[in-house]
Amino acid sequence: MFRILTVAREFGSGGGAIAQRIADILEWSLLDKALIEKIARTAQVDPEAVLQCDERVDSWVHRASRRGLWHGAFDGVAAVTETDVFDAETVAGLARQVVREAGDTGKCVIVGRGAQCVLQDRADALHVFIYAPWADRVARVRSRTGAAKDAAELIRQMDQERAGYIRTYFSSDWKNPHLYQMMISSQMGDENVAQLIVDAIQR
């Protein structure tokens, strides 16, 4: 029986809203914004600082500098520990910790953050990828951000960041079907998709 649902999603597919609907139906906890808050409390930083690093990958220059700091590679710089540096890599590590803890507790819907990889070996976890036609995604993003924003460019950027996150921290392809039991289009409607996933969990 499934006790955990992970939801990976294309940007603008409505995956977050669908995850919220599923959590409401099942009366499970939702880890999306709540995950950000948990990381912020653990790291004792403002949630906004976590958001700036969430599901992102640091630049290669930053990563190289970080490795140098750990080993005291720069003259006059003492080696520091991983927790002394708050960046995307730190947030990714804390996210893995929160996801594992949520998986142990169960009855939760976890959105993004590589949860489908972190919990890949758990038999009680259902992994779902939500996608949508390009035009639907553009329309959904425009409705949220306003016509002044370049919705298409934002979608491409966010998808690239999410794919890079999974590639960097889990050495996996974000859209690899073997990571998921279900890959489903929100074109069928958020309510219908939510119900299909709920049915899969309950059966």
Secondary structure by P-SEA (a helix, b strand, c coil): cccbbbbbbccccaaaaaaaaaaaaacbbbcaaaaaaaaaaaacccaaaaaaaccccccaaaaaaaaaaaaccccccccccccccccaaaaaaaaaaaaaaaaaaccbbbccccccccccccccbbbbbbbbcaaaaaaaaaaacccccaaaaaaaaaaaaaaaaaaacccccccccccccbbbbccccaaaaaaaaaaaaac
